[in-house]
């Protein structure tokens, strides 16, 4: 899998979230470039770990559901 891609609207929303966090929690004003660089860092460096955890969670959930579905089988009595 390649780099995590985010559409423009979601990128802007995430960038603004970073700006708001730095302002509220650290009393720092971040510009567009700084917030974009931080977002790209998180996506590049932390994104794969978060993505892989989501894949593992989905696999476990699907595996459990599949096992539950198999329990619904009807067997003919001899």
C-alpha positions as CSV (number, residue, x, y, z in Angstrom):
1,X,0.0,0.0,0.0
2,X,1.2,3.5,-0.8
3,X,0.9,6.8,1.0
4,X,-2.3,7.7,2.7
5,X,-4.3,10.1,0.6
6,X,-6.8,12.5,1.9
7,X,-9.2,14.6,-0.2
8,X,-9.0,18.4,-0.1
9,X,-12.0,19.0,2.1
10,X,-10.9,16.4,4.7
11,X,-7.3,17.7,4.6
12,X,-8.5,21.2,5.3
13,X,-10.8,20.0,8.2
14,X,-7.9,18.0,9.7
15,X,-5.5,21.0,9.3
16,X,-7.9,23.3,11.0
17,X,-8.2,20.8,13.9
18,X,-4.5,20.9,14.3
19,X,-4.5,24.8,14.3
20,X,-7.3,24.8,16.9
21,X,-5.5,22.2,19.1
22,X,-2.3,24.3,19.1
23,X,-4.2,27.4,19.9
24,X,-6.3,26.0,22.7
25,X,-3.8,23.6,24.3
26,X,-0.5,25.4,23.7
27,X,-1.5,29.0,23.1
28,X,0.4,29.0,19.8
29,X,-0.8,30.3,16.5
30,X,0.0,28.0,13.6
31,X,-0.1,29.2,10.0
32,X,-1.2,27.2,7.0
33,X,2.2,25.8,6.1
34,X,3.1,24.7,9.7
35,X,-0.2,23.0,10.2
36,X,0.0,21.3,6.8
37,X,3.5,20.0,7.6
38,X,2.4,18.7,10.9
39,X,-0.6,16.9,9.3
40,X,1.7,15.4,6.6
41,X,4.1,14.2,9.3
42,X,1.2,12.5,11.2
43,X,-0.1,10.9,8.0
44,X,3.3,9.7,6.9
45,X,4.7,8.5,10.2
46,X,1.7,7.6,12.3
47,X,-1.0,6.9,9.7
48,X,0.3,3.4,8.8
49,X,0.2,2.2,12.4
50,X,-3.4,3.5,12.8
51,X,-4.5,2.1,9.5
52,X,-3.0,-1.3,10.3
53,X,-4.8,-1.4,13.6
54,X,-8.0,-0.7,11.8
55,X,-7.4,-3.6,9.4
56,X,-6.6,-5.9,12.4
57,X,-9.8,-4.8,14.2
58,X,-11.9,-5.3,11.1
59,X,-10.3,-8.8,10.6
60,X,-11.1,-9.8,14.2
61,X,-14.6,-8.5,14.0
62,X,-15.3,-10.2,10.6
63,X,-13.8,-13.5,11.9
64,X,-16.0,-13.4,15.0
65,X,-19.1,-12.6,13.0
66,X,-18.3,-15.4,10.5
67,X,-18.0,-17.9,13.3
68,X,-21.4,-16.7,14.7
69,X,-22.9,-17.2,11.3
70,X,-21.7,-20.8,11.0
71,X,-23.4,-21.5,14.3
72,X,-26.7,-20.8,12.6
73,X,-26.4,-23.9,10.3
74,X,-29.2,-26.4,10.4
75,X,-28.3,-30.0,10.4
76,X,-30.7,-32.8,9.4
77,X,-31.4,-35.3,12.0
78,X,-30.7,-38.9,11.1
